[in-house]
Amino acid sequence: MSRPREFDVDRALHQSMEVFWTKGFKSTSFEDLTRATKVKKQSLYCVFADKRALFLKALALYREQSIAMLEELASGDAHPLQKLEAIRDITLSHGNATVCRGCLMVNSMLEFGSCDEEVSREVEMMFAEVEGILEKIIRSGQERQQITARHTSQELAAYLNNSLLGAKIMGKSGASRERIEMILRTSFAMLAP
């Protein structure tokens, strides 16, 4: 048996993530993955064992990339409310192909429900990390008296995180942009001092 030819694992993982993001886990065939990655099935199996292992790695990659982008926004010098608005804007990404695909974590949560422990753990980790970033920004704003102190930073972060998550689900289900923006305006109004 010949040894599979070497390939760029990171590139193949990123391309696989794009396929799962577009089609979902169950609708993605190994043929879809080999076509997108231009890597033979045997070679993918040698590195990732099976489609599920590849999917879990793709979810982890999506989480890492998303969190890195949010942490970069959070670390800037902008006003805390401007940071939160930038996170809102990136989270919803109105007007591009990302809206049609939705969020890979939300899509996975909707596809698997709570039936898959590993997928649930990855989704929960993502949402906890996002909430932590939001909490840090909110706490900073409260310390500067730029964000309300009527609620704790943890309470506001949990509320805002759930509002953003709900907006993603609404977007995926076809709700109008106006309705989503109305709900988020109300959520952000709660942050005013």
N, C-alpha and C positions, 0 to 999 in steps of 0.2 A: 504494500500500500504506500503510495507516495505521500509525502508530507505536504500539507496545504501551503500555498504561497503566502508570504507575509503580507499584511495590510495594515493601514493606519487605523488602529482600534478606536482612538478618540474621534476620528472623522466618521467612521462607521457608526459609532454610538450616537453622534449628533444627527446623522442622517436617519438613523432608526427612530430617534426621538421625534423627528419631524413627521415620519410616517405614522407612528402611533398617535401623535397629536392630531393629525388630520383624519385618520380612519378609526381610531380607537383600538384597544387591544384585540377584541374578539374579531373584528372585521379585517385585521391585518394578517395577511398570509406570509409565510416565509418567502414566497415568491416576491411579494411586495418589498420585503426587506432586502433580499438579494438584488433586486432591480435597483432600488434606491442607493444601496451601498456599493454596488458593483463588486460584491464579495460573494464567493460561492457558499452555498449552504453548509458544506462540510467545514469550511474555514470559520464561519460564524459559530457553528456548534462547538468547534474546538475551543473558542474563546468564551462563549456565553452559555454553553450547555444546552439551552433551549430558548424558545421565544419568550417564556415567562421571565427567565433570568435577564434576558436582554431588555425586556420591558421595565423591570425593576431598576436596572441600571439607568435606563432612559429617564425614569421618574426622578431618580436621585440627581441626575445631571440637570434636569429642568429646575428642580428645587434649588440646587447650588447656583445656577445662573441667575435665577429670579432673585434670590436672596442677595447675591453679590450686587445686582443692579440696585436693589432697594437700599442696601447699606451705603452704596456710593451716593445716592440721593440724600440719605439721612446725614451723611458726614459733611455736607456742604455748609456754607456760611449763611444760607438763606434764612429768612424768618421761618419759625416752626410751622406756621399755617401754610406758607408757600411750599415747604417740603412735603407736607401732607397732601396738598393739592397736586403736586407733581407725582406723588405716589398714586393718587387717584387717577390722574390722567394716564399714567403708564399702565396701571392695572386694567383700565377699560379700553385703552388704545382705539378710540373711535376712529373710523374711517380707513382702516386697513384690513388686510387679510386675517390678522390675529382675531378680530372680532368674530369672524365666521367660524374659526376653529375654537374659540373660547380659551379657557385656561386648561392646560393638560391635567392639573390636579383636580379641578372641579369636574372635568370630563371623566376622569378616572373614578372619582367618588360617585358620580352618577351611574357609571357603568358597573362598578363592583359593589356599590352600597357598603355595608359593613361586613360583607361575607368573606373578604380576604384580609387576613391579619397584616400581612406585609404591605399591601397597598394602603390599608388604613393607617398603618404606622407612618408611612412616607407622607401621606396627606396631612396627618395630624402634626407631624414634625414641621412641615411647610407652614401651616397655619399658626403654629406656636411661634415660629421664628418671625413671621410677619408681624404678629401681635407684639412681640418683644421690640421690634424696630419701631412700631407705632408708639408703644409705651414710652420708649426713650425720647422720642421727639416731643410727645405730649408733655412729659415731665419737664423737659427743657423749657417748653413754652409756659408751663405753669410757674416755674421758678422765675421767669421773666415777666410774669403777670400778663402774658399775651394769649393764654388759653385759660378757660374757666377752671376754677378750683372747687366748683360745686360737687364734682365727682372726682374720685382718685384717677390717677393716670392709668392704672390697670383697668378700671371700669370703662373709661373712655376708649382705651385701646381695644378692649374686647368688643365694645359697641361698634366702633368704626371698622374693625376687622370683619365683623359679621355683616355690616352694611355693604362693604366692598365685595364680600363673598356673595351676598344676596344679589348685588348688581350684576356680578358675573353670571350667576344662574339665570337671572332675568334676561340678560343679553343673549345667552345661549338658547333660551326658550322663545326668543323673538319679540320681547317687549320693546316698545318704542324707546328711542334715545331720549325723548322728552320726559317720559315717565321715569326712566332710570336716573336722569339728571335731577329731577324733582326730588326723588328720594335721597340722593346724595347731598343735594343742597340742604335738606332738612337735617341730615346727619352732621354735616359740617357746621350748621348753625348752632348746634349744641356745644360746639367747642369755643364759641365766642366768650370772651371774659365778661 
